[in-house]
């Protein structure tokens, strides 16, 4: 990332008093390369540094430099007494092979023992979208930054009826510098002559308003969408031939497009399919049975010929839920029933339990990767939250 990203006349003067003999451009370049938490500590050095390191231009440049670094993973644990959920962050410390310690867990104090039937439904640029019902039929949403410990609470779309089936997506619109939450609502009980209408509602994080942009021209699945390459992606069924399709909503123009399907069966099946992001690529997981799954990865976005497949087969006594991430070239981290994480080596066909320091409870399905960033949910929402 070059300092050309900045318009120097727009940057705050922040370092003259603290380091008069060092060019400000050099200090900014050094600070940009610091890890996110280290930047947070540097904000305490002085008021000028806090101004600099909280500036939106600095935050965007820092995100651009660190966006493709190793991700951390946020997950949900269940407390039985009282019945609630807590959030934790897992950091993997190994890249491949076996180790005495594969990572460590850090519990978050955000919303501790306040989440009821919580789900992690989206992640983008270090922000995580969490959905919870909190004892009612109407869901409440939280947009949070697990690294900076900031969060903002807001309500789901008032345009959606209570008993509708819903699916969510969360992404970033670079054209307007806005974070958007997308909600697909679908009435499975509607008369078939109506074509099972599904509506698309979009929440702008800058304006704090929901608006309906039209109908979803497919039958949506219940899985949340995944954000990649400026679009949110869902699995759906075509209303024309009833086959499975991959649909993407471009965050900037808010138009749908269909991506090529891999060279595999695309008829509706009892076994589950879902979309994931693995190694920076769009992936499709097809669970063939409790003990076997195929994972397709689109190595070049939008190119049908770039789909590649790997398969995972596990012991009969275990049950696989899906892949979490890739470690190195040959290791894939899996979420398993009755276990927290295991590493499956694709080359040697071996499997081992991961050792994560600090893990005590079993976790629900709902692990999601996120990058550490300085992006502030309160900054983008300050206008509508003040009214």
N, C-alpha and C positions, 0 to 999 in steps of 0.2 A: 504494500500500500504506500503510495507516494504522498508527500505533503501537499501535492497539487490538489488533493481532495479538498483542502481548505481554501476558502477565500480569506486571505490574511486580514483584510480590513474588517471582516465580520467576527474574527476570533477575539475573545476577551484578552486584554493585557493582564497576564497572570503571574509572570515570573520575574519581573524587574526587581522587586524587593528581595526575593529569596535567593536569587542566583544572578547577580548583575553582570558577571563575567562570562556567562554561558549564553550563546544565542538561543532565543526562545524557540526557534524552529528545531534545534537539536533536542531541547528538553521535551518538546511535544513528541518528537519522534521516539524518544526513549520511553515516555509514559504510554504511548500507544502500544508498545510491545509488552507491557506488563500484564500479568494475568488479571482477570476481572476483580478478584478480591483484593489484590495488591493496589489496584487503582482506587478502590473504595477506602483503603487505609490512607492513601496519599491525599484524599480529600480533607483529611483532618490536619494536614500540615499548616494550612493558612487559608484565609478567606479567598485570596486570589487563586490559589490552586483549586479550591472547591468550586469556584466559578468556572475555571477552565475545564476541570474534569467532569462537570455536570452539564457542559455546553452540548446541545444536540449535535453539532458538527463533530465534536470529539467523539461522542458516543457512537455515531454512525461509522466513523473511520475505525474506531476500535472494534466494532462488530465486524466490519469487513475484513479486518486482519485475522480475527479469531474465529470466524464463523465455521470454518472447516476443521477446527481442532477437534480432538477427541471429545465426544459427548459424555455428559453425565445422564443419569436416569432417575426420574421421579416415579415413585410408586406408592401404593396405599396399603397400609396394614389395618387389621381389624381388632378393635378392643371389645371384648365380650361384656365387660362390666365397667361402665355402662356401654351399651351397644353403639359404637361410633367408629369412625375411621381417622387415621392419622397419616400424615404425609412424611415421607423420608426420601433422601437422595442417596443413590449408590454411585460410587466412583470406582471404576475398574482400574487397577494398577498394573495389570499385565497385558502384554500384547499377544503372546502365544505361548504354548507349552504349559507345563504344570508349575505350580508355585505353592508355597506354604500359605500365601495370602494373596488372593486374587483381587481384593478390593476392600472398601470399607463403607459403612453406612453412617449417615448423619441424619438424625431426626430433626424435622422442622417444627418450630413452635407455631407456625402459621396455622390458624384454625384448629388448634389441637383440641381433640375431643368435641368438635363442633360439626363435623361432617357426617351426614346421615346418607347412606346409600350413595356414596360419592363415586364419581367416574372422572378419569382424566381423559378429556375428549379432544385435545389439540395442543400443539406446540409449534412455536415459530419465533426465531430470533431471540431465544432466551426467555420468552414469555410462555406460560402454561395456562391453558383453560381448563378449569375444574367445574364440574356440574354436581350439584347436590340437591336433594329434595328436602332436607331439614324438617322432616315430619309432616310434609304437606304434598299434595299432588302437583303443585306448581313448582318447577325446578328453579333454583337460584344458581347463578353463575358467578365464578370468581376468576378474574384474570390476575395472575401473579407472576412475579419474578422470584424464583426460589433462591437466586444468588444474592440479590439485594434485599430480599425479604419484604418487598412491597406487594400490595394487592389492592384490588378494587372490586367491590361487589356490585352486581347489577342483575336485573330481571330478564327472563327470556321473553321472546316476542309476544306482545299482547294480541297479535293477529292470529295466533294459533289456538285452536280449541284444545281443551284439557285432555281429551281422550285420544288425541292424534298420535300416531307413531312418528317419531322424530329421529333425525340424524343430524349431526353437527359437523362443522368444519371451521378451521381457524387459519387465517393467512394474512399476508402483508401485501398491500397495494403500493408498489414503488412509485407509481405515477402521481399519487396524491399523498404519499407518506402517511398512510393510514392503515391501521390494523382492523380487520373485518372478521366478524363472526357470522357464519352462514348456517341457517337452520332450514332443513328440509322437513316439511310436515306432510303426512300422508294418512288418508283415512281408508284403512283396509275394509271398513264396513260399508263404504259407499256402494251404491248400486253399480253393477258392472257396466251398465250402459253409459255411465259417466266417465269411464276410462280410468278409474282410480286416480283422480287428480292429486298431484303433489305440488305444493307451493314452495317457493324459495323466498325466504326473508333474510335480509342482510342488516347487520348492526355495524354502524360506523363508530369506531372508537373515538374519533375526533369530534363528532357531533353528538354522540350519545343517543342516537335515534335508530329505531327499526323502520325498515321500509320493505315492501313486497316488490320484487323485481320481475315476477311472473311465475310461470309453472315449470316444474321440472319435467322435461319431456320423456322421462323414463320412470320405471318403478324402482324406487331407491331401496337399498339394503339397510339393515339396522346398524351397520358399522359406521363409525365416524370417518370423515374424510381425512386424507393425509395431504400435507402441504409440501409442494416441491416445484421448483422452476416457475414460481409466480402463479401457480394454480393449485386449487384444492381438488383432490381426486377421490371419486367414489366408485364402488362396484354397483351395478344396477342391472335391471332387466329391460330389454327392448320391448316396447309395446307393439312393435310390428311383427317380430318373429319369436318373441319370448326367450331369446338367447341372452347370455350374460355379456355385458359390455363394461368398458372402463371409460368413465366420463370425467372430464376436467372442467372446472369453472375458473376462467381467467380472472384474477382479482382486479385487474385494471379496467378491462372493457366489460366485465361481468357477462361474458358470453360462454356458452357451453361448447365443448368440442369432444369428439370421441377419439381415444387413443387405440392403436392396434393391439389386438389380443394375441397372446403368445400361441405357439403351435401346440395347443392342447384343447381338450374338450371345453366348450363354452355353453353346454346345456345346463339348465338348473339341476342342482344335485342336493342330496340330503347332507353330505359332508360340507363343512364350512369353507369358505374362501374369504380372504381379506387382503387389503392392500397395506403395505408397510414401506418404510424407507430404510434401505440397508446400504451402507457404504456410499451414501450420496445418490443412490439409484432408486427408482421406483421398483418395488417388488410386489409380487402376488403370491400369497401363501395358499396352497390347496391341501387341506388336511384330508388325506385319503382314508385314514383310520386312526384309532387311538394311538397307534404305534408307528405310523408312517405319514410323512408329509413331503410334498414337492414345493420348492420355492423357485419362482421365476424372477429373474432380475433383468430390467431393461437398461443395458449398459450405456446406450446412447438414446437420450430422451426422444421419444416420438418415432423411433426407427424400429419397425417390426423385426428386421433381421438381427437386431442387437439383443433380443431376448435370449438369455441363457438360463439353464436349469441346474439346480443341485437338489439332491434328495436326502432325507434324514430318516433312518429307521432306528427305533429304540427298542429296548427289551420289552417283552410281553407284559411284565409286571408294572410297567410305567405307562404314563399317558402324557402325550405332548400337547401343549397349547399353542406354541408358536415361537418364532425366532425373535430375539431382542435386538441383537446387533452382531456385527462381525468383529473379530479380534484378529488382526493380521490378515493373512491370505486364506488359511485353511480352517480356522476355528470360528464356529458360530455359537453364540450364547443362546440357550433355549430356556423358555419358561415351561416348567413341568408341573403336573398335578402332584401334590404331596411334597414337592421340593421347591426351593427358591430359584436357583439357577444351576444349569449344568453347561459344560463346554463339550461340544461335539466336533471332533476333528474330521473334516470331510475327506481328507486324503487317506488317513489311516483307519477311518471308521471306528474310532475309539470315543469313549465318553467318560467324563469324570464330573463329580460334584464340585461346584465352585465354593471356595472358602471366603466368605465376606465377613470381615470383622464388624461386630455390632449388631448383626441380625439375630433377633430372638423369636420374632413371630413369623408365621406364614403369611404370605401376601396374596391378596386377591389378584385376579387377572386385571391388568390395567397398568402395565409398566410402559412408560414413554420416555424416549430420549429427548434431551434438550441441550443446547449449547449455553455456556455461561456468557452473560452479557450485562451491559449497563443499561439496557433499554428499560425505561420507567413507564409502567402502566398509569401512574398518577400524572405524569407529564402530559400524555396524550389525552387524558380525560379531564384535565383541570378546568376547561371552559364549561362543560356541561355539569360537572359535579359542583361547581360554584353557584349554579343557578337554582 
